[in-house]
Amino acid sequence: MQYFDFQDIKLSALGFGAMRLPVIDGNDNDVDEAAALDMVQYAYDHGINYFDTAWGYHGGNSERVLGRALARYPRESFYLATKFPGYDTSNFGKHESIFATQLERCGVDYFDFYLMHNVCELNIEQYLNDEKFGTLSFYREQKAAGRIKHLGFSAHGNFDTFKRFMDAYGDDIEFCQIQLNYMDWEFQDARKKVEYLRERGIAIMVMEPLRGGILISLDDEDMAPLRELRPNAGAVEWAFSFVRGVEGVGTILSGMSNMEQLQQNVALFEEADVLNDQERDALLAIGRKLAGAKGVPCTKCHYCVSHCPMDLDIPRLLELYNEHLSRPSFAFIAPMALGAMPPEKHPSACIGCGSCSAVCPQQIDIPEALADFARLMGE
């Protein structure tokens, strides 16, 4: 396992992301705990020491399962990260009770890394209004008391919002987690964020290196120029190689859903890997093409699901919507998949309340997308 220096500790270059743990019968809230514990054991045994969860992952069960998994090891032998759920603005002002519950869920007395989660256009005013909500002040107190060792934030929003947050709170920030991959290098201003964080001397953690699986589903046309450069490299290796080659990047989080994915990723991080200019340019060209493709940029984070009053499997519906728009020659797939679902789970069941969009890190207009999908399906 490769490592990088964060202050006076060494963190694994590959981090265990607990947003996409194995689940039972497709129910995102029902974690397959036995399989998850086996994966954490393998990760720990192979040098991963950074484990990342959050309040809303798997309906709160990610923190519980990960806490039980890590309780098997000496507390000082791993680093645990979790986050304040600022993606839901109704949580502002509840940071004290949420933090206490997180400590209880994870079975720990402190968090090594704690993040103010998903700073974006939807919540920047709440984050910056410390006089009213006291969010930063509370986490300063927890850090002073030793219940938070290192304080940071995650950001999916645009660069201006990101900079507003840093201008206000930068003196308190030790690390930042950004969405970084060869598609978002330009699409989400990841390059500008990286350059800014490097200038400020802030450690860079990476989320969505595979863009929710989009970057491992390249077709033959996209893979052809890459095979000419590295005949034996697959899409996963290409995606990780891009991120690993970005100067200043520390831990790269991967939300692995099964043992096979974990083993493959661990193997890729056994040795250093840096792209040359030609390889990097080839990936960026593919990234620009993907960013301009039809559809919506869903990463299957499932935040929307917990806020849907109709209990729709929104990530799956958006996946089918993207499939239908981007591959017209396979237009039979979406109708066939919907035919296996009950009518009350179809896109036409969306009532357009917008609760899902309010918590979407990618700021997708989900009701509009589902309405368009329903129209395309003749519903």
N, C-alpha and C positions, 0 to 999 in steps of 0.2 A: 504494500500500500504506500502510495506517495503521501507526503505530509507537507504542510506549510506552517510557518511561524505566525501565530497570533499573539502579540505581546510576549508573555513568558511561557506560553504553552504551544504544543504542536497539535494541530487539528488535521484529521484525515482529509485528503483531497476529495474523496467521495463521501457524501453525507447520506444518512438513511432518512429519507423523507417518508413520513407516516400519513400522507394524505390519501394514498392509494393502496392500503393494505388489502390482503386477500379477504374476500367477503363470501358469505353463504347465500346461494341462490340469487345472486345479483342484487341483494339488498345492501345498499351502501352503509347502512347503520348497523348491520349484523356482521361484525368482523369475525373471520375464522381465526380464533385466538390460537389454536394449536399450530396452524400454519404460520401465523405471524410470529409466534415465539421461536419457532424453528429458524425463521429468517433472521430474526434479531440475533440469535445464537451464532448463525453463520457469519453475519456481518461483524459481530464482536470478535469472533475467533480469527477473522481475516483482516483485522486492523482498523475497521471503521470505529471511530470514537465520537462522532458527532451525530446526534439523533434529534430530528426536528418534527414537532407536532404542532397542533393548534387547537384552540377552543372548539371550533366548528367541524373539524375533520371527523368524518364518520359519525356525525351527530353527537360528538363528545366522547365517543368510545375509543378514538385514537389515543387520547391522553391516558385513558384508563388502561388500555391494553399495553401501550408502550411502557407505562409506569410499572406494570406487573412484570413485563419482560425484563426491564433493566434492573429491577429489584434483586435479581439473581447475582448481580456483580457488585464489587466494591464501588461505593458512590464516587470516589475520586478517579475511577478508571474510565469514565465516560463523561461527555458533555451533553446536557439536555437543553433543548431550546423549545419554547412555546411562545404564544402571541396573544395580545389583547385583540379581540374581534372588532376592530374599528370599521370593518367593511359594513357592519350593521350600525347605523348611527344611533339606534335606540339603546345601544350599550354604553354610550358616553354617560358618565356619572355613576356607572355600576362597576368601575374598575376594581374597587376594593373587594366586593363579594366575588367577582369573577376570578380575581387573583387567588383568593383563599380557596375557592373551589378547585382551581387548577393545581395548587399544591397538594390538595387532598386527592384529587384524581390520580396524579402522577406518583403519589406516595413519597414526596421529597420535602426537604426543608428549604430548599433554594433552587433557583434555576440558573444554570451557567450562562445562558443567553436568553434574553427576553426582548421581544419585538413589539413595537406599535405597528399593527398589521395593516397592510394594504392602504397606505397613504395615497389618496387619489382625489380627483375633482369632486367626488361625491361627499367626502368627509373632511377635506382640508380645513374648513372653517371651524369645525368642531375640535379637530386636533389642535389648532392654533389658539383656541379660546381657553387657555389654561385658567384664566380667572373664573370662568363659569364652571368648567368641568373638572379642572384640577388633574388632568390625566398625567402630564409630564411630572408635575409636582409629586404625585403619588409614587411614580416609579423612581424618582430621585430618592424618595424616602426609603423605598424598598432596597435600593442599591446601597444606601448608607447603612442600612440594617443588615446587609449581607444576604438578603433573600433573592437579590438579583446580582450576579457577578458582572455581567456585561450587558449594556443597554443598546438597542439598535432599532431599526424599523425596516419594513418591507414596502416596496413601491411598484405598482403597476401603472401609475398615472403618467401624464406627460411630463416633460422636463421642467416646465415652468412651475408646476405644482410641487414636484420633487425639490426644486431649488428653494421655493418658499419655505418648505418644511426645514430644510437644512439651514437656511439663513436664520430661522428663528431658534432652532434647537441644536444646531450643529455642534456646539460645545459639549453637549451631553451624549452625542452619538459616537459609539465606538465601531459599529459595523452596520452595513446596509445590505439587504437582500433584494436583488433585482431580477427581473425576468430577462434572461440573457440567452440567446441562441442566434444562429445565423439568419433566421427569419426576422427576429426582432432587433437585430443590430442597427437597422435603419428604421424599421416599421414602428418600434416603440421607443426610438431615441436611446437605445441601450448604449450606443457608443458615447453619446454626450454624458450620460450618467456615469459611465466608467471613467471617462476623462476627468470629470468633476470630482469623483470620489478619490481618484488617485492624487489629484492636486491637494485635496484636503487631508490626505493620509488616512482615509477611512477604509477599513477592511471590507472587501467585496465578497459577499456570499451570493450564490447563483441558484435561482429556482427556474423551473421549466426549461432545462437544457434540451429536452426533446419536444418542446412545445405541445405538451399533452398528448404525445404520440404522433402528431402530424409529421414530424421529421423522420420517423422510422417507417413511414408508409409511402415512400417515394416510388413512383412508377418506373418502368424500364427506361423511359425517355430521360427522366431526371438522373437516374443512376448511371446511364451510359458514359457521360464525361468523367464521372467519378471513378468508374471501373478502369478507365484508361490510365488514370493517375495512380490508383491503388487497387489492383485487380482483386485482392483478397479482403478488402475492407467492406464491411456492411454499413448500412445507414446509421446504426447506433454508434459505431466507432467514429464515423465522420462527424456526427453531431457533437459528441463529447470532445473530439479532437479540436474542433473550432473553439469551444468554450475554454478548454485547457490552455489554448494558445494565447488567450487574451491576457495581457500584462496586468497584474494586480489582482487577478481572481484567486480566491482562497477555496473554501469548501464549495463543492458543486452538489446540490441536492438532487436526488433522483427518487421519485415515488414509485417504488417497485412493488408489483402486485403478486409476484410468485417467485419461487426459488430460482427458477431458470433465469429470469431477468436479473436477479441479484448476483448470481454466479457470473453471468456474462459481464455485468458492470464492474464487479470486483476485479475480474481478470484484466479489463481494460485499464485499470488504474494501478496495475502493478509496476508499470514503467512510465516514464515521462513521454509525452508525445506532442510534437509541435508541427503545425502545418507550414508548408512553404508558401510563398506568395501565389503561385499558380493554383495550388489546392484551395487556398483561402478565397481567391477570386471566383473559382468555380462554385464554391458553396454559396457565396454572397449572391451570385447570379441566380441560383436556384431559390434562395431566400426571397429575392425580389419578385420572382415569378409566383411563389406561393402566397406572398403578401397581397398580390394583385388578383389572386384567384377569386372566383365567386364563392359566396357563403359567408359564414360568420366565424370569428376567431375564438371559438370555444375551446378551453383546455380541460374540460371535464372536472372542474374543481368541486362541483356539487353544492356550492354555497346556495345556489338558486333553489335546489330541491327542498331544503328545509324551510323555505319561505313561500312555497307554492301551496295555496289553499286547496288546489285540486289534486295535489300529490302526483304531479306529472313527472315522468323521468325525462326532465328537460335535456340533460346532456345527450341522452340517446336520441331524442327527437331532433336535436340540432345536428347530431352526427349524420342522421338519415337525410336531413335537409341539405347539408353540405354535399353528401354523396350524390343526391339527386341533381344538384346544380352543377357540380364539377365534373360529373361523368355521365353525360346524357346517353351514351351508348349502353349504360347499365340502368336505365330508367325504371326497370322492373323491380329493382331491389327495395326501394322505399315503400311502394305499395304492398309488396309481398310481406315486408317486415311489419307494416302497420296492420295488415290483415291478421297477424298473429296476436295483436293486442286488442283488449276490449275497447269499445268505442269511447268510453269515458277516459281513456288514456291517450287518445289521439290528439294531434295539435289543435284540432277544432274545439277541444274541451277547455282550452285556455280562455279565461274570462277577461284577460287584458288588464289585470289590476296593477301590474308593474312591480309587485313586491320582489320578483326575481331580479329584474334589472337593477333595482336599488342596491343589491348586494353583489352584483356581478363585477369581478375584478377587471374583466376585459371591456366593461361598459357596453355590452351588447344590448340592443333594443330587442329583448327576447319576445315580448308579445307581438311585435311587428314581424319578426322572423317566423314565429309559429303561425301567425295569420297568413303569411305568404305561403308557408308550407301547406297549410290546410287548403288554400286556394289551388295550389298546384296539384293537390291530391283530389280535387273536386269535392271537398267536404264543405 
